Amino acid sequence: MSEQSKEAVTPLEKGSRVKRKSGNGSRGTVREIRTEVTATGSDLMEKGLMVVVDWDNGTQSYFTPNSLDVLPKR
């Protein structure tokens, strides 16, 4: 029998507060979600979602949606 979380899942959207799933790093804000050709698919023209994150430390990064955790709204 599987247990389901009673907490609502916060959707990833522009303006969401996020952190990386791997490690304890900066927190950031989603600046943009875009569709780009990625190297993960077998089809060279396959498009995937990429998330542009502005980190609190002043840097900017691109991530796939499943590599980020959305922080709960306060």
N, CA, C and O atoms as a Maestro MAE file, in Angstrom:
{
 s_m_m2io_version
 :::
 2.0.0
}

f_m_ct {
 s_m_title
 :::
 protein
 m_atom[296] {
  # First column is atom index #
  i_m_mmod_type
  r_m_x_coord
  r_m_y_coord
  r_m_z_coord
  i_m_residue_number
  s_m_chain_name
  s_m_pdb_residue_name
  s_m_pdb_atom_name
  i_m_atomic_number
  :::
  1 25 0.845 -1.175 0.000 1 A "MET " " N  " 7
  2 3 0.000 0.000 0.000 1 A "MET " " CA " 6
  3 2 0.894 1.242 0.000 1 A "MET " " C  " 6
  4 15 1.793 1.352 0.834 1 A "MET " " O  " 8
  5 25 0.663 2.157 -0.905 2 A "SER " " N  " 7
  6 3 1.501 3.353 -0.971 2 A "SER " " CA " 6
  7 2 0.872 4.493 -0.190 2 A "SER " " C  " 6
  8 15 -0.348 4.648 -0.132 2 A "SER " " O  " 8
  9 25 1.758 5.288 0.409 3 A "GLU " " N  " 7
  10 3 1.283 6.448 1.150 3 A "GLU " " CA " 6
  11 2 1.355 7.658 0.238 3 A "GLU " " C  " 6
  12 15 2.336 7.848 -0.481 3 A "GLU " " O  " 8
  13 25 0.324 8.467 0.270 4 A "GLN " " N  " 7
  14 3 0.318 9.678 -0.533 4 A "GLN " " CA " 6
  15 2 0.554 10.867 0.378 4 A "GLN " " C  " 6
  16 15 0.058 10.913 1.504 4 A "GLN " " O  " 8
  17 25 1.311 11.820 -0.117 5 A "SER " " N  " 7
  18 3 1.584 13.024 0.653 5 A "SER " " CA " 6
  19 2 0.308 13.833 0.801 5 A "SER " " C  " 6
  20 15 -0.475 13.959 -0.140 5 A "SER " " O  " 8
  21 25 0.109 14.378 1.991 6 A "LYS " " N  " 7
  22 3 -1.077 15.195 2.225 6 A "LYS " " CA " 6
  23 2 -0.816 16.652 1.861 6 A "LYS " " C  " 6
  24 15 -1.739 17.467 1.837 6 A "LYS " " O  " 8
  25 25 0.467 16.982 1.575 7 A "GLU " " N  " 7
  26 3 0.797 18.339 1.177 7 A "GLU " " CA " 6
  27 2 0.518 18.515 -0.308 7 A "GLU " " C  " 6
  28 15 0.747 17.604 -1.104 7 A "GLU " " O  " 8
  29 25 0.029 19.679 -0.672 8 A "ALA " " N  " 7
  30 3 -0.214 19.969 -2.082 8 A "ALA " " CA " 6
  31 2 1.117 20.186 -2.783 8 A "ALA " " C  " 6
  32 15 2.036 20.777 -2.217 8 A "ALA " " O  " 8
  33 25 1.217 19.709 -4.004 9 A "VAL " " N  " 7
  34 3 2.429 19.901 -4.793 9 A "VAL " " CA " 6
  35 2 2.358 21.285 -5.427 9 A "VAL " " C  " 6
  36 15 1.389 21.621 -6.108 9 A "VAL " " O  " 8
  37 25 3.398 22.082 -5.192 10 A "THR " " N  " 7
  38 3 3.443 23.424 -5.752 10 A "THR " " CA " 6
  39 2 3.946 23.341 -7.187 10 A "THR " " C  " 6
  40 15 5.008 22.768 -7.428 10 A "THR " " O  " 8
  41 25 3.211 23.896 -8.142 11 A "PRO " " N  " 7
  42 3 3.651 23.808 -9.539 11 A "PRO " " CA " 6
  43 2 4.853 24.713 -9.805 11 A "PRO " " C  " 6
  44 15 5.024 25.752 -9.168 11 A "PRO " " O  " 8
  45 25 5.668 24.296 -10.749 12 A "LEU " " N  " 7
  46 3 6.818 25.095 -11.173 12 A "LEU " " CA " 6
  47 2 6.318 26.118 -12.180 12 A "LEU " " C  " 6
  48 15 5.793 25.757 -13.234 12 A "LEU " " O  " 8
  49 25 6.483 27.390 -11.855 13 A "GLU " " N  " 7
  50 3 6.027 28.458 -12.740 13 A "GLU " " CA " 6
  51 2 6.928 29.672 -12.569 13 A "GLU " " C  " 6
  52 15 7.717 29.743 -11.627 13 A "GLU " " O  " 8
  53 25 6.806 30.610 -13.471 14 A "LYS " " N  " 7
  54 3 7.600 31.833 -13.393 14 A "LYS " " CA " 6
  55 2 7.359 32.498 -12.041 14 A "LYS " " C  " 6
  56 15 6.216 32.678 -11.622 14 A "LYS " " O  " 8
  57 25 8.443 32.861 -11.365 15 A "GLY " " N  " 7
  58 3 8.337 33.496 -10.057 15 A "GLY " " CA " 6
  59 2 8.405 32.531 -8.889 15 A "GLY " " C  " 6
  60 15 8.487 32.963 -7.739 15 A "GLY " " O  " 8
  61 25 8.373 31.216 -9.162 16 A "SER " " N  " 7
  62 3 8.465 30.218 -8.087 16 A "SER " " CA " 6
  63 2 9.836 30.287 -7.427 16 A "SER " " C  " 6
  64 15 10.843 30.548 -8.086 16 A "SER " " O  " 8
  65 25 9.863 30.051 -6.120 17 A "ARG " " N  " 7
  66 3 11.124 29.941 -5.388 17 A "ARG " " CA " 6
  67 2 11.547 28.486 -5.452 17 A "ARG " " C  " 6
  68 15 10.735 27.593 -5.209 17 A "ARG " " O  " 8
  69 25 12.823 28.234 -5.780 18 A "VAL " " N  " 7
  70 3 13.314 26.877 -5.980 18 A "VAL " " CA " 6
  71 2 14.680 26.685 -5.333 18 A "VAL " " C  " 6
  72 15 15.363 27.638 -4.957 18 A "VAL " " O  " 8
  73 25 15.052 25.397 -5.220 19 A "LYS " " N  " 7
  74 3 16.403 25.001 -4.838 19 A "LYS " " CA " 6
  75 2 16.739 23.760 -5.636 19 A "LYS " " C  " 6
  76 15 15.848 23.067 -6.127 19 A "LYS " " O  " 8
  77 25 18.043 23.475 -5.766 20 A "ARG " " N  " 7
  78 3 18.452 22.268 -6.482 20 A "ARG " " CA " 6
  79 2 18.137 21.046 -5.639 20 A "ARG " " C  " 6
  80 15 18.243 21.094 -4.413 20 A "ARG " " O  " 8
  81 25 17.752 19.950 -6.281 21 A "LYS " " N  " 7
  82 3 17.500 18.705 -5.556 21 A "LYS " " CA " 6
  83 2 18.788 18.119 -5.018 21 A "LYS " " C  " 6
  84 15 18.790 17.500 -3.954 21 A "LYS " " O  " 8
  85 25 19.888 18.304 -5.740 22 A "SER " " N  " 7
  86 3 21.159 17.720 -5.319 22 A "SER " " CA " 6
  87 2 21.981 18.750 -4.550 22 A "SER " " C  " 6
  88 15 22.584 19.643 -5.145 22 A "SER " " O  " 8
  89 25 22.000 18.621 -3.247 23 A "GLY " " N  " 7
  90 3 22.869 19.469 -2.441 23 A "GLY " " CA " 6
  91 2 22.178 20.629 -1.766 23 A "GLY " " C  " 6
  92 15 21.019 20.950 -2.030 23 A "GLY " " O  " 8
  93 25 22.938 21.241 -0.886 24 A "ASN " " N  " 7
  94 3 22.458 22.408 -0.148 24 A "ASN " " CA " 6
  95 2 23.111 23.647 -0.724 24 A "ASN " " C  " 6
  96 15 24.231 23.993 -0.349 24 A "ASN " " O  " 8
  97 25 22.436 24.303 -1.613 25 A "GLY " " N  " 7
  98 3 22.998 25.488 -2.240 25 A "GLY " " CA " 6
  99 2 22.074 26.671 -2.070 25 A "GLY " " C  " 6
  100 15 21.207 26.693 -1.196 25 A "GLY " " O  " 8
  101 25 22.281 27.645 -2.919 26 A "SER " " N  " 7
  102 3 21.456 28.848 -2.892 26 A "SER " " CA " 6
  103 2 20.010 28.535 -3.237 26 A "SER " " C  " 6
  104 15 19.694 27.506 -3.834 26 A "SER " " O  " 8
  105 25 19.177 29.423 -2.858 27 A "ARG " " N  " 7
  106 3 17.788 29.411 -3.297 27 A "ARG " " CA " 6
  107 2 17.702 30.380 -4.463 27 A "ARG " " C  " 6
  108 15 18.546 31.264 -4.608 27 A "ARG " " O  " 8
  109 25 16.684 30.213 -5.292 28 A "GLY " " N  " 7
  110 3 16.549 31.095 -6.439 28 A "GLY " " CA " 6
  111 2 15.107 31.281 -6.857 28 A "GLY " " C  " 6
  112 15 14.191 30.708 -6.266 28 A "GLY " " O  " 8
  113 25 14.920 32.089 -7.879 29 A "THR " " N  " 7
  114 3 13.602 32.397 -8.420 29 A "THR " " CA " 6
  115 2 13.580 32.029 -9.897 29 A "THR " " C  " 6
  116 15 14.502 32.355 -10.644 29 A "THR " " O  " 8
  117 25 12.510 31.342 -10.312 30 A "VAL " " N  " 7
  118 3 12.361 30.975 -11.723 30 A "VAL " " CA " 6
  119 2 12.121 32.242 -12.529 30 A "VAL " " C  " 6
  120 15 11.163 32.978 -12.291 30 A "VAL " " O  " 8
  121 25 13.002 32.479 -13.477 31 A "ARG " " N  " 7
  122 3 12.874 33.648 -14.337 31 A "ARG " " CA " 6
  123 2 12.051 33.331 -15.572 31 A "ARG " " C  " 6
  124 15 11.254 34.148 -16.033 31 A "ARG " " O  " 8
  125 25 12.259 32.116 -16.108 32 A "GLU " " N  " 7
  126 3 11.616 31.755 -17.375 32 A "GLU " " CA " 6
  127 2 11.592 30.239 -17.512 32 A "GLU " " C  " 6
  128 15 12.495 29.550 -17.035 32 A "GLU " " O  " 8
  129 25 10.562 29.727 -18.160 33 A "ILE " " N  " 7
  130 3 10.494 28.314 -18.530 33 A "ILE " " CA " 6
  131 2 10.362 28.292 -20.044 33 A "ILE " " C  " 6
  132 15 9.440 28.880 -20.609 33 A "ILE " " O  " 8
  133 25 11.301 27.604 -20.696 34 A "ARG " " N  " 7
  134 3 11.292 27.610 -22.161 34 A "ARG " " CA " 6
  135 2 11.462 26.206 -22.720 34 A "ARG " " C  " 6
  136 15 11.926 25.296 -22.034 34 A "ARG " " O  " 8
  137 25 11.077 26.055 -23.972 35 A "THR " " N  " 7
  138 3 11.248 24.799 -24.687 35 A "THR " " CA " 6
  139 2 12.476 24.937 -25.572 35 A "THR " " C  " 6
  140 15 12.574 25.861 -26.380 35 A "THR " " O  " 8
  141 25 13.416 24.003 -25.409 36 A "GLU " " N  " 7
  142 3 14.650 24.040 -26.189 36 A "GLU " " CA " 6
  143 2 14.987 22.647 -26.687 36 A "GLU " " C  " 6
  144 15 14.530 21.649 -26.131 36 A "GLU " " O  " 8
  145 25 15.782 22.590 -27.728 37 A "VAL " " N  " 7
  146 3 16.310 21.313 -28.187 37 A "VAL " " CA " 6
  147 2 17.365 20.900 -27.174 37 A "VAL " " C  " 6
  148 15 18.296 21.655 -26.895 37 A "VAL " " O  " 8
  149 25 17.216 19.691 -26.620 38 A "THR " " N  " 7
  150 3 18.157 19.218 -25.610 38 A "THR " " CA " 6
  151 2 18.867 17.969 -26.107 38 A "THR " " C  " 6
  152 15 18.407 17.313 -27.041 38 A "THR " " O  " 8
  153 25 19.965 17.652 -25.491 39 A "ALA " " N  " 7
  154 3 20.757 16.488 -25.895 39 A "ALA " " CA " 6
  155 2 20.327 15.220 -25.175 39 A "ALA " " C  " 6
  156 15 21.007 14.199 -25.279 39 A "ALA " " O  " 8
  157 25 19.226 15.256 -24.454 40 A "THR " " N  " 7
  158 3 18.805 14.092 -23.681 40 A "THR " " CA " 6
  159 2 18.001 13.092 -24.488 40 A "THR " " C  " 6
  160 15 17.952 11.916 -24.127 40 A "THR " " O  " 8
  161 25 17.382 13.514 -25.549 41 A "GLY " " N  " 7
  162 3 16.526 12.617 -26.323 41 A "GLY " " CA " 6
  163 2 17.280 11.914 -27.433 41 A "GLY " " C  " 6
  164 15 18.369 12.335 -27.824 41 A "GLY " " O  " 8
  165 25 16.696 10.844 -27.936 42 A "SER " " N  " 7
  166 3 17.317 10.124 -29.048 42 A "SER " " CA " 6
  167 2 17.092 10.859 -30.372 42 A "SER " " C  " 6
  168 15 17.886 10.725 -31.302 42 A "SER " " O  " 8
  169 25 16.020 11.625 -30.451 43 A "ASP " " N  " 7
  170 3 15.726 12.427 -31.636 43 A "ASP " " CA " 6
  171 2 16.420 13.780 -31.477 43 A "ASP " " C  " 6
  172 15 16.166 14.493 -30.506 43 A "ASP " " O  " 8
  173 25 17.283 14.136 -32.410 44 A "LEU " " N  " 7
  174 3 18.039 15.380 -32.293 44 A "LEU " " CA " 6
  175 2 17.155 16.619 -32.289 44 A "LEU " " C  " 6
  176 15 17.577 17.675 -31.818 44 A "LEU " " O  " 8
  177 25 15.956 16.508 -32.800 45 A "MET " " N  " 7
  178 3 15.055 17.656 -32.814 45 A "MET " " CA " 6
  179 2 14.039 17.612 -31.671 45 A "MET " " C  " 6
  180 15 13.142 18.452 -31.603 45 A "MET " " O  " 8
  181 25 14.179 16.639 -30.782 46 A "GLU " " N  " 7
  182 3 13.264 16.547 -29.652 46 A "GLU " " CA " 6
  183 2 13.470 17.749 -28.734 46 A "GLU " " C  " 6
  184 15 14.601 18.123 -28.425 46 A "GLU " " O  " 8
  185 25 12.372 18.340 -28.306 47 A "LYS " " N  " 7
  186 3 12.467 19.517 -27.452 47 A "LYS " " CA " 6
  187 2 12.100 19.153 -26.021 47 A "LYS " " C  " 6
  188 15 11.233 18.313 -25.779 47 A "LYS " " O  " 8
  189 25 12.768 19.794 -25.091 48 A "GLY " " N  " 7
  190 3 12.502 19.576 -23.680 48 A "GLY " " CA " 6
  191 2 12.373 20.911 -22.970 48 A "GLY " " C  " 6
  192 15 12.769 21.950 -23.498 48 A "GLY " " O  " 8
  193 25 11.813 20.871 -21.766 49 A "LEU " " N  " 7
  194 3 11.675 22.091 -20.982 49 A "LEU " " CA " 6
  195 2 12.978 22.412 -20.274 49 A "LEU " " C  " 6
  196 15 13.634 21.528 -19.724 49 A "LEU " " O  " 8
  197 25 13.345 23.680 -20.292 50 A "MET " " N  " 7
  198 3 14.496 24.177 -19.556 50 A "MET " " CA " 6
  199 2 14.015 25.339 -18.699 50 A "MET " " C  " 6
  200 15 13.216 26.165 -19.140 50 A "MET " " O  " 8
  201 25 14.514 25.390 -17.474 51 A "VAL " " N  " 7
  202 3 14.106 26.414 -16.520 51 A "VAL " " CA " 6
  203 2 15.292 27.343 -16.281 51 A "VAL " " C  " 6
  204 15 16.384 26.888 -15.939 51 A "VAL " " O  " 8
  205 25 15.076 28.644 -16.461 52 A "VAL " " N  " 7
  206 3 16.108 29.642 -16.180 52 A "VAL " " CA " 6
  207 2 15.889 30.114 -14.747 52 A "VAL " " C  " 6
  208 15 14.810 30.592 -14.398 52 A "VAL " " O  " 8
  209 25 16.940 29.972 -13.909 53 A "VAL " " N  " 7
  210 3 16.835 30.335 -12.495 53 A "VAL " " CA " 6
  211 2 17.808 31.463 -12.182 53 A "VAL " " C  " 6
  212 15 18.993 31.375 -12.504 53 A "VAL " " O  " 8
  213 25 17.303 32.528 -11.552 54 A "ASP " " N  " 7
  214 3 18.141 33.594 -11.004 54 A "ASP " " CA " 6
  215 2 18.378 33.256 -9.539 54 A "ASP " " C  " 6
  216 15 17.453 33.303 -8.729 54 A "ASP " " O  " 8
  217 25 19.631 32.913 -9.196 55 A "TRP " " N  " 7
  218 3 19.964 32.519 -7.830 55 A "TRP " " CA " 6
  219 2 20.168 33.739 -6.944 55 A "TRP " " C  " 6
  220 15 20.517 34.818 -7.423 55 A "TRP " " O  " 8
  221 25 19.946 33.555 -5.650 56 A "ASP " " N  " 7
  222 3 20.090 34.640 -4.683 56 A "ASP " " CA " 6
  223 2 21.525 35.167 -4.616 56 A "ASP " " C  " 6
  224 15 21.746 36.301 -4.191 56 A "ASP " " O  " 8
  225 25 22.506 34.353 -5.032 57 A "ASN " " N  " 7
  226 3 23.901 34.797 -5.000 57 A "ASN " " CA " 6
  227 2 24.300 35.584 -6.249 57 A "ASN " " C  " 6
  228 15 25.471 35.923 -6.419 57 A "ASN " " O  " 8
  229 25 23.331 35.878 -7.127 58 A "GLY " " N  " 7
  230 3 23.585 36.719 -8.287 58 A "GLY " " CA " 6
  231 2 23.895 35.991 -9.581 58 A "GLY " " C  " 6
  232 15 24.105 36.638 -10.608 58 A "GLY " " O  " 8
  233 25 23.929 34.669 -9.566 59 A "THR " " N  " 7
  234 3 24.214 33.915 -10.784 59 A "THR " " CA " 6
  235 2 22.920 33.449 -11.434 59 A "THR " " C  " 6
  236 15 21.845 33.525 -10.838 59 A "THR " " O  " 8
  237 25 23.039 32.966 -12.666 60 A "GLN " " N  " 7
  238 3 21.887 32.453 -13.407 60 A "GLN " " CA " 6
  239 2 22.250 31.089 -13.968 60 A "GLN " " C  " 6
  240 15 23.372 30.890 -14.435 60 A "GLN " " O  " 8
  241 25 21.311 30.142 -13.928 61 A "SER " " N  " 7
  242 3 21.560 28.786 -14.416 61 A "SER " " CA " 6
  243 2 20.356 28.274 -15.181 61 A "SER " " C  " 6
  244 15 19.249 28.797 -15.058 61 A "SER " " O  " 8
  245 25 20.598 27.222 -15.987 62 A "TYR " " N  " 7
  246 3 19.551 26.513 -16.716 62 A "TYR " " CA " 6
  247 2 19.448 25.110 -16.133 62 A "TYR " " C  " 6
  248 15 20.464 24.437 -15.956 62 A "TYR " " O  " 8
  249 25 18.238 24.664 -15.834 63 A "PHE " " N  " 7
  250 3 18.004 23.339 -15.275 63 A "PHE " " CA " 6
  251 2 16.808 22.696 -15.952 63 A "PHE " " C  " 6
  252 15 15.971 23.379 -16.542 63 A "PHE " " O  " 8
  253 25 16.735 21.367 -15.862 64 A "THR " " N  " 7
  254 3 15.514 20.673 -16.249 64 A "THR " " CA " 6
  255 2 14.555 20.759 -15.063 64 A "THR " " C  " 6
  256 15 15.005 20.845 -13.921 64 A "THR " " O  " 8
  257 25 13.253 20.740 -15.306 65 A "PRO " " N  " 7
  258 3 12.295 20.871 -14.206 65 A "PRO " " CA " 6
  259 2 12.444 19.805 -13.118 65 A "PRO " " C  " 6
  260 15 12.227 20.096 -11.942 65 A "PRO " " O  " 8
  261 25 12.810 18.572 -13.495 66 A "ASN " " N  " 7
  262 3 12.890 17.513 -12.487 66 A "ASN " " CA " 6
  263 2 14.158 17.583 -11.643 66 A "ASN " " C  " 6
  264 15 14.337 16.749 -10.755 66 A "ASN " " O  " 8
  265 25 15.038 18.542 -11.886 67 A "SER " " N  " 7
  266 3 16.233 18.696 -11.056 67 A "SER " " CA " 6
  267 2 16.072 19.802 -10.018 67 A "SER " " C  " 6
  268 15 17.021 20.142 -9.311 67 A "SER " " O  " 8
  269 25 14.855 20.364 -9.929 68 A "LEU " " N  " 7
  270 3 14.586 21.441 -8.978 68 A "LEU " " CA " 6
  271 2 13.451 21.066 -8.033 68 A "LEU " " C  " 6
  272 15 12.512 20.364 -8.409 68 A "LEU " " O  " 8
  273 25 13.560 21.549 -6.803 69 A "ASP " " N  " 7
  274 3 12.469 21.438 -5.834 69 A "ASP " " CA " 6
  275 2 11.836 22.810 -5.695 69 A "ASP " " C  " 6
  276 15 12.536 23.807 -5.524 69 A "ASP " " O  " 8
  277 25 10.509 22.864 -5.769 70 A "VAL " " N  " 7
  278 3 9.792 24.118 -5.568 70 A "VAL " " CA " 6
  279 2 9.590 24.298 -4.071 70 A "VAL " " C  " 6
  280 15 9.097 23.399 -3.389 70 A "VAL " " O  " 8
  281 25 9.974 25.468 -3.564 71 A "LEU " " N  " 7
  282 3 9.822 25.758 -2.145 71 A "LEU " " CA " 6
  283 2 8.391 26.210 -1.870 71 A "LEU " " C  " 6
  284 15 7.776 26.872 -2.706 71 A "LEU " " O  " 8
  285 25 7.861 25.854 -0.704 72 A "PRO " " N  " 7
  286 3 6.492 26.276 -0.381 72 A "PRO " " CA " 6
  287 2 6.402 27.791 -0.238 72 A "PRO " " C  " 6
  288 15 7.344 28.442 0.214 72 A "PRO " " O  " 8
  289 25 5.268 28.332 -0.628 73 A "LYS " " N  " 7
  290 3 5.048 29.778 -0.495 73 A "LYS " " CA " 6
  291 2 4.853 30.111 0.969 73 A "LYS " " C  " 6
  292 15 4.250 29.347 1.723 73 A "LYS " " O  " 8
  293 25 5.368 31.252 1.357 74 A "ARG " " N  " 7
  294 3 5.233 31.681 2.764 74 A "ARG " " CA " 6
  295 2 4.131 32.676 2.906 74 A "ARG " " C  " 6
  296 15 3.866 33.150 4.011 74 A "ARG " " O  " 8
  :::
 }
 m_bond[295] {
  # First column is bond index #
  i_m_from
  i_m_to
  i_m_order
  :::
  1 1 2 1
  2 2 3 1
  3 3 4 2
  4 3 5 1
  5 5 6 1
  6 6 7 1
  7 7 8 2
  8 7 9 1
  9 9 10 1
  10 10 11 1
  11 11 12 2
  12 11 13 1
  13 13 14 1
  14 14 15 1
  15 15 16 2
  16 15 17 1
  17 17 18 1
  18 18 19 1
  19 19 20 2
  20 19 21 1
  21 21 22 1
  22 22 23 1
  23 23 24 2
  24 23 25 1
  25 25 26 1
  26 26 27 1
  27 27 28 2
  28 27 29 1
  29 29 30 1
  30 30 31 1
  31 31 32 2
  32 31 33 1
  33 33 34 1
  34 34 35 1
  35 35 36 2
  36 35 37 1
  37 37 38 1
  38 38 39 1
  39 39 40 2
  40 39 41 1
  41 41 42 1
  42 42 43 1
  43 43 44 2
  44 43 45 1
  45 45 46 1
  46 46 47 1
  47 47 48 2
  48 47 49 1
  49 49 50 1
  50 50 51 1
  51 51 52 2
  52 51 53 1
  53 53 54 1
  54 54 55 1
  55 55 56 2
  56 55 57 1
  57 57 58 1
  58 58 59 1
  59 59 60 2
  60 59 61 1
  61 61 62 1
  62 62 63 1
  63 63 64 2
  64 63 65 1
  65 65 66 1
  66 66 67 1
  67 67 68 2
  68 67 69 1
  69 69 70 1
  70 70 71 1
  71 71 72 2
  72 71 73 1
  73 73 74 1
  74 74 75 1
  75 75 76 2
  76 75 77 1
  77 77 78 1
  78 78 79 1
  79 79 80 2
  80 79 81 1
  81 81 82 1
  82 82 83 1
  83 83 84 2
  84 83 85 1
  85 85 86 1
  86 86 87 1
  87 87 88 2
  88 87 89 1
  89 89 90 1
  90 90 91 1
  91 91 92 2
  92 91 93 1
  93 93 94 1
  94 94 95 1
  95 95 96 2
  96 95 97 1
  97 97 98 1
  98 98 99 1
  99 99 100 2
  100 99 101 1
  101 101 102 1
  102 102 103 1
  103 103 104 2
  104 103 105 1
  105 105 106 1
  106 106 107 1
  107 107 108 2
  108 107 109 1
  109 109 110 1
  110 110 111 1
  111 111 112 2
  112 111 113 1
  113 113 114 1
  114 114 115 1
  115 115 116 2
  116 115 117 1
  117 117 118 1
  118 118 119 1
  119 119 120 2
  120 119 121 1
  121 121 122 1
  122 122 123 1
  123 123 124 2
  124 123 125 1
  125 125 126 1
  126 126 127 1
  127 127 128 2
  128 127 129 1
  129 129 130 1
  130 130 131 1
  131 131 132 2
  132 131 133 1
  133 133 134 1
  134 134 135 1
  135 135 136 2
  136 135 137 1
  137 137 138 1
  138 138 139 1
  139 139 140 2
  140 139 141 1
  141 141 142 1
  142 142 143 1
  143 143 144 2
  144 143 145 1
  145 145 146 1
  146 146 147 1
  147 147 148 2
  148 147 149 1
  149 149 150 1
  150 150 151 1
  151 151 152 2
  152 151 153 1
  153 153 154 1
  154 154 155 1
  155 155 156 2
  156 155 157 1
  157 157 158 1
  158 158 159 1
  159 159 160 2
  160 159 161 1
  161 161 162 1
  162 162 163 1
  163 163 164 2
  164 163 165 1
  165 165 166 1
  166 166 167 1
  167 167 168 2
  168 167 169 1
  169 169 170 1
  170 170 171 1
  171 171 172 2
  172 171 173 1
  173 173 174 1
  174 174 175 1
  175 175 176 2
  176 175 177 1
  177 177 178 1
  178 178 179 1
  179 179 180 2
  180 179 181 1
  181 181 182 1
  182 182 183 1
  183 183 184 2
  184 183 185 1
  185 185 186 1
  186 186 187 1
  187 187 188 2
  188 187 189 1
  189 189 190 1
  190 190 191 1
  191 191 192 2
  192 191 193 1
  193 193 194 1
  194 194 195 1
  195 195 196 2
  196 195 197 1
  197 197 198 1
  198 198 199 1
  199 199 200 2
  200 199 201 1
  201 201 202 1
  202 202 203 1
  203 203 204 2
  204 203 205 1
  205 205 206 1
  206 206 207 1
  207 207 208 2
  208 207 209 1
  209 209 210 1
  210 210 211 1
  211 211 212 2
  212 211 213 1
  213 213 214 1
  214 214 215 1
  215 215 216 2
  216 215 217 1
  217 217 218 1
  218 218 219 1
  219 219 220 2
  220 219 221 1
  221 221 222 1
  222 222 223 1
  223 223 224 2
  224 223 225 1
  225 225 226 1
  226 226 227 1
  227 227 228 2
  228 227 229 1
  229 229 230 1
  230 230 231 1
  231 231 232 2
  232 231 233 1
  233 233 234 1
  234 234 235 1
  235 235 236 2
  236 235 237 1
  237 237 238 1
  238 238 239 1
  239 239 240 2
  240 239 241 1
  241 241 242 1
  242 242 243 1
  243 243 244 2
  244 243 245 1
  245 245 246 1
  246 246 247 1
  247 247 248 2
  248 247 249 1
  249 249 250 1
  250 250 251 1
  251 251 252 2
  252 251 253 1
  253 253 254 1
  254 254 255 1
  255 255 256 2
  256 255 257 1
  257 257 258 1
  258 258 259 1
  259 259 260 2
  260 259 261 1
  261 261 262 1
  262 262 263 1
  263 263 264 2
  264 263 265 1
  265 265 266 1
  266 266 267 1
  267 267 268 2
  268 267 269 1
  269 269 270 1
  270 270 271 1
  271 271 272 2
  272 271 273 1
  273 273 274 1
  274 274 275 1
  275 275 276 2
  276 275 277 1
  277 277 278 1
  278 278 279 1
  279 279 280 2
  280 279 281 1
  281 281 282 1
  282 282 283 1
  283 283 284 2
  284 283 285 1
  285 285 286 1
  286 286 287 1
  287 287 288 2
  288 287 289 1
  289 289 290 1
  290 290 291 1
  291 291 292 2
  292 291 293 1
  293 293 294 1
  294 294 295 1
  295 295 296 2
  :::
 }
}
